[in-house]
Amino acid sequence: MKILVLGIGGIGGFFGGYLQDSGADVTFLVRPKRKELLLKNNLKVISPLGNLNLEPNLVLSNELKPIYDIVLVSCKTYDLDQAMRD
């Protein structure tokens, strides 16, 4: 099952990160600046459940293909219109 996580902030990063850590096929939809930052620093989740330091699979909106079984939407309300277009 392929999972797309739209948003890699506190919520998307947490749930997507733990899904990826459990072995799920997770890809994060990000903006160019965020992609650059994550490629440099990885995705770090600090939690009482256990800390993670992952190399996330990242995709930009212009690279999207309709191959995902689940889309987890975790963006802020003011980004929702653009997120739906992407």
N, C-alpha and C positions, 0 to 999 in steps of 0.2 A: 504494500500500500504506500503510495506517494503522498506526502503531506507538504502543503505550502503554508508557511506562516507569514502572514502579512503584518509586519511590524516586529522589530527585534529590540523593543524597549523592555521595561520591567516585566510586563505580562508575557509578551511574545517570546522574549529571551528566556524567561524562566520555563514556561511550558515547552517551547520548542527545544530548548537546551536539554531538558530532562528526557523528552521524547527521543532526541538524537542520541543521547547517552545510553538509552535503553536499547538502541539498535534500530530504531525506526528510520525510514528514509525521509529526512526532513530537509527542506529547502526554505530559505528566508528571502522574501521579496524586500529589497532595500533600495535606497536612493544611492546615487554615485558616491557622495561624500561618506556615507555610512559604510558603504562597501570598502572603500579605501581604508577607513579606520579599522574595520573588522579584519581585513586581510593583514594588517600590520599587527594588531593587538589580540586577535581571537575574541571569542565570546566567553566572558567570565561571569559565572553565576555564583554568588556567595549566599549561602542559605544554611539554616540549621539542619536541613535534610542532607547536606553535603555540598561541598564546593565543586564547581566544574570549570574547566578551561578547555574549550572546544574550538576546533577549526570548522566553522559552520559552512554549509553549502549556501552560496549566495547567488541571487539572480536579480537583474535589473528588469524594469517593466518591459523594455523593448526586446528582452531575451526570453520572455515568457512563452511557453507552449502549453496547450491544454492537455496536460498529462497527469494532473493531480486528482487524487481520489477525495482528499479532504483539504479544505481551505480554512485555516484558523485566522480569523480577523481580529487583530489586537492593536489597531491604530487608534489615535485620538479622534474624537468626533469631528474636529475641523479638517481632518485628513480623509474622512470617509468617502466623500464624493470622488476625489482623485483615486483613492484606493479601488473603488468599484470600477472606474474606467480602466485602470491598469489590469 
